[in-house]
């Protein structure tokens, strides 16, 4: 048996994975827009509708990722004012 010294840190828990369910403020911040724009994006279908477990309103982070990937712009082959000419 190995005795732990008082200076040896004791691990009591594993780090938690990233939160999957985000509230409205967290979800809007996650995709980088204001809550009012986020609400508009949910209403017009650009962002997913929330899930409602036990009366809570939460957005699935993975669904937000997929919706964000479908937004226009940022494609490599798409020209734009931020392109750098070499």
N, C-alpha and C positions, 0 to 999 in steps of 0.2 A: 504494500500500500504506500502511495506517495502522499506525503503531507504537504499541504499548500501553505506557503508562508503568508504572512499578513499582507505583504506587498504584491502578491499575485492577484491580479484582477479576477473577479468571479463573473462568469458569463451567466446571466439569468434569463435572457430571452434572445431570440433570433430577430434580426431586423425585419420589419414588415414589408411586404411588397407594396408597390404604388397603389394608392387608393383607386378603386375601380368606379365607384359610384360618386359622382360629383353633384353638389347642389348648384342652383342656377348661377350664383356668383362665381363659384369655382369653375363651372363649365365655360362660362363666357370668358373668364380670365385664361383658361386653358387654351382656348382657340384664339385669344388675343383681341377680343372685341368687347365693347361695352355691353352691359346687360340689356339695354334697349335694342341694340343691333342684334344681339343674340336672340332675343324674343322674336324679332322680325324674321330672322333666318330660320327659326323653328317653325314659325307660322307659314313661311313660303316653301318649306321643305328642304332648304339648304343644310339645315342641321336636324338631327333626329329628334323625335318626340321623347319626352322623359318616361322613365319607368316609375311606377308608384307602389313600391313595396310598403305595406302597412300604413298607407296614407302619406308617406314621405315622397317628395318629388326629387328624383335623381336621374342624372344622365350617365350612361355607360361610356366610360373613357374610350373604350375600343370603338364604339359606334361613332364617337366624336372624331377619332382618328380617321376612320373611313370617310366620313362626311367631309372632313377637311381636305383629304386627298382628292376628292371629287371637285373641289372648288376650282374655278378657272384661274389661270395665271400660274407663273412659276415653272412652266415646263421648259426643259432645256432647249428644245428646238423653237421656242417662241421668242421672237425678237422683242426688245423693249428698250426703254430709255436708259436702263441701268446696265446694259451690255457694255463690256469693255472691248474696244477694238485693239487687236494686237498687230 
